[in-house]
Amino acid sequence: MTASNRHTLSEPIDPPEIPTVEIVSPTQRDEVRAAMAVAASLRDHGVSIRDIVVVVRDLDAYEEPLCRAAIQYGLAPVFWTQLRVTRTRPYALIEAVCDVLNEGRVDVETLLRPLDFCWSPRSIPDQNGQSVSMSRQWPIDPATVSQVTERLPDGSRTISEWADVLEASECADRRFRRFVEWLDDAPPPEPKSVSALLGDVIEAYAEHGLPETKAGDSPALLETETGARAVVRVRTLVRQLRHKFADRLEEGTADRSWGDVADVASVIATQRPGRREHSNARSLDVLEANDVWALDVPYVVTLGLTADQWPRPPESVLPPEFQEAVLQGDGQSGLLAPQPAWIGGRDRDQFSDTLQAAGRCIVVTRYTQTREGNEVHPSPLLGYLDTERVDERDRVRLVGTDRQLPPEIHGIVTAETEVCDE
């Protein structure tokens, strides 16, 4: 590794040219209250709620307490969340199809698993080009799939052999035979055929599977919304899959197998784009750090700047002192190549994006102890910043009944107001 590349891994983050205010709270609950109090106070001082964004590295640990604190201060938070597409039925469906096509011999559970995820054939256009509806036939209801699974014989067979078993069986209707015939007719996994076959699978799911989800959903239609989002995401995934799989084949890093198709799909699926849950101009945006890139907003409030959250500690058996020595490259350690994960490359980049997103002021927050009273150390990323730290008395006043902005933030808002008045 060259000295310049090594330096790139360990070089400091450029601090922002705008005021950076640090608020340190005793507990995470206090931290969240302080962050929401800052947002509410900025709003009360005339700052548009659309000019304020709250950022965390990982919403899983913060969404619930942020929601409670926001309600306490009269804010309506909306969360930008990542769609965990790998946990959705449309993705599970294409994964199940790849699994059954990848094996030379499969058991009955693997064979029929795509039916558990609402596999259906695409509608056949009539002579006028109109789709012939098969909604009453497909998808096969789960109880029927389970019943047939229990009654078919055990053991592994080829798909052709299973087609013969189903032909002779009285426990499975013609829909099961049609499904297995479709599997038996599947083409070898080439980039174009993969895209065509899985594209048909997801379009058939959109036509037949989504209505089933809606029929059994609650009045809020949350599962239906998630399913519809997943369909859109998997459609995009299938389009990308054609090119990604072709690249892997050309590089020699993948074989022409449905198992490798599933592996490439998994890589694409885990690159999850964020999205805003609701569109409301009067709501406070709460984002994960991966969604901040290219954002431009006057005020950014960033939570969770602790050593165990941001950056996330790397999983390494090597002690931090050794990692730091290798990063510096002094003496014999210069012969060793450092790992980018040692300095939290992705977390550093996202933190840098967060700093660059703010136009007037950035507020960074952290807490100092766990619920059990254990000490929580500050994030090493804070070492790159020249922050103005809010006094503890001012923090208490901020979250108190007569909410007051700390002087470090109040002065910025007042200066902005004076400029606008002029």
PETA-V466925 format. One record per residue. N is the residue number from 0. PSI is psi as a letter, one per 40 degrees, with the letter a starting at -180 (none if undefined). Layout:
N_PSI + N_PSI
This chain:
0_h + 1_i + 2_d + 3_d + 4_d + 5_d + 6_d + 7_d + 8_d + 9_e + 10_i + 11_i + 12_h + 13_h + 14_i + 15_i + 16_e + 17_i + 18_h + 19_h + 20_h + 21_h + 22_h + 23_h + 24_i + 25_d + 26_i + 27_d + 28_d + 29_d + 30_d + 31_d + 32_d + 33_d + 34_d + 35_d + 36_d + 37_d + 38_d + 39_d + 40_d + 41_d + 42_d + 43_d + 44_e + 45_e + 46_h + 47_h + 48_d + 49_e + 50_e + 51_h + 52_h + 53_h + 54_h + 55_i + 56_d + 57_h + 58_d + 59_d + 60_e + 61_e + 62_d + 63_d + 64_d + 65_d + 66_d + 67_d + 68_d + 69_d + 70_d + 71_d + 72_e + 73_f + 74_i + 75_g + 76_i + 77_h + 78_h + 79_h + 80_i + 81_h + 82_h + 83_g + 84_d + 85_e + 86_e + 87_i + 88_d + 89_d + 90_d + 91_d + 92_d + 93_d + 94_d + 95_d + 96_d + 97_d + 98_d + 99_d + 100_d + 101_d + 102_h + 103_d + 104_h + 105_i + 106_i + 107_d + 108_d + 109_d + 110_d + 111_e + 112_d + 113_d + 114_d + 115_d + 116_f + 117_f + 118_h + 119_i + 120_i + 121_i + 122_i + 123_h + 124_i + 125_a + 126_d + 127_e + 128_e + 129_i + 130_h + 131_h + 132_h + 133_f + 134_d + 135_e + 136_d + 137_i + 138_i + 139_h + 140_i + 141_d + 142_d + 143_d + 144_d + 145_d + 146_d + 147_d + 148_d + 149_d + 150_d + 151_i + 152_i + 153_i + 154_i + 155_i + 156_i + 157_i + 158_d + 159_d + 160_d + 161_d + 162_d + 163_d + 164_d + 165_d + 166_d + 167_e + 168_i + 169_e + 170_e + 171_h + 172_a + 173_e + 174_d + 175_d + 176_d + 177_d + 178_d + 179_d + 180_d + 181_d + 182_d + 183_d + 184_e + 185_h + 186_i + 187_i + 188_g + 189_i + 190_d + 191_d + 192_d + 193_d + 194_d + 195_d + 196_d + 197_d + 198_d + 199_d + 200_d + 201_d + 202_d + 203_d + 204_d + 205_d + 206_d + 207_d + 208_d + 209_d + 210_d + 211_d + 212_d + 213_d + 214_d + 215_e + 216_i + 217_i + 218_d + 219_e + 220_f + 221_d + 222_d + 223_d + 224_d + 225_d + 226_d + 227_d + 228_d + 229_d + 230_d + 231_d + 232_d + 233_d + 234_d + 235_d + 236_d + 237_d + 238_d + 239_d + 240_d + 241_d + 242_d + 243_d + 244_d + 245_d + 246_d + 247_d + 248_d + 249_d + 250_e + 251_e + 252_e + 253_i + 254_i + 255_g + 256_i + 257_d + 258_d + 259_d + 260_d + 261_d + 262_d + 263_d + 264_d + 265_d + 266_d + 267_d + 268_d + 269_e + 270_g + 271_h + 272_i + 273_i + 274_i + 275_h + 276_d + 277_i + 278_h + 279_h + 280_e + 281_e + 282_i + 283_h + 284_h + 285_h + 286_i + 287_i + 288_d + 289_e + 290_e + 291_d + 292_h + 293_e + 294_i + 295_h + 296_i + 297_d + 298_h + 299_h + 300_h + 301_h + 302_i + 303_f + 304_g + 305_i + 306_d + 307_e + 308_d + 309_h + 310_i + 311_h + 312_h + 313_i + 314_g + 315_i + 316_e + 317_h + 318_i + 319_d + 320_d + 321_d + 322_d + 323_d + 324_d + 325_d + 326_d + 327_d + 328_f + 329_i + 330_a + 331_d + 332_e + 333_e + 334_e + 335_i + 336_h + 337_i + 338_h + 339_d + 340_d + 341_d + 342_e + 343_f + 344_d + 345_d + 346_d + 347_d + 348_d + 349_d + 350_d + 351_d + 352_d + 353_d + 354_d + 355_e + 356_d + 357_h + 358_d + 359_d + 360_i + 361_h + 362_h + 363_h + 364_i + 365_i + 366_i + 367_e + 368_i + 369_i + 370_d + 371_e + 372_e + 373_i + 374_h + 375_h + 376_i + 377_i + 378_h + 379_e + 380_d + 381_d + 382_e + 383_e + 384_i + 385_g + 386_i + 387_h + 388_h + 389_h + 390_i + 391_d + 392_d + 393_d + 394_d + 395_d + 396_d + 397_d + 398_e + 399_a + 400_d + 401_g + 402_h + 403_h + 404_h + 405_i + 406_d + 407_d + 408_d + 409_d + 410_d + 411_d + 412_d + 413_d + 414_d + 415_d + 416_d + 417_d + 418_d + 419_d + 420_d + 421_none
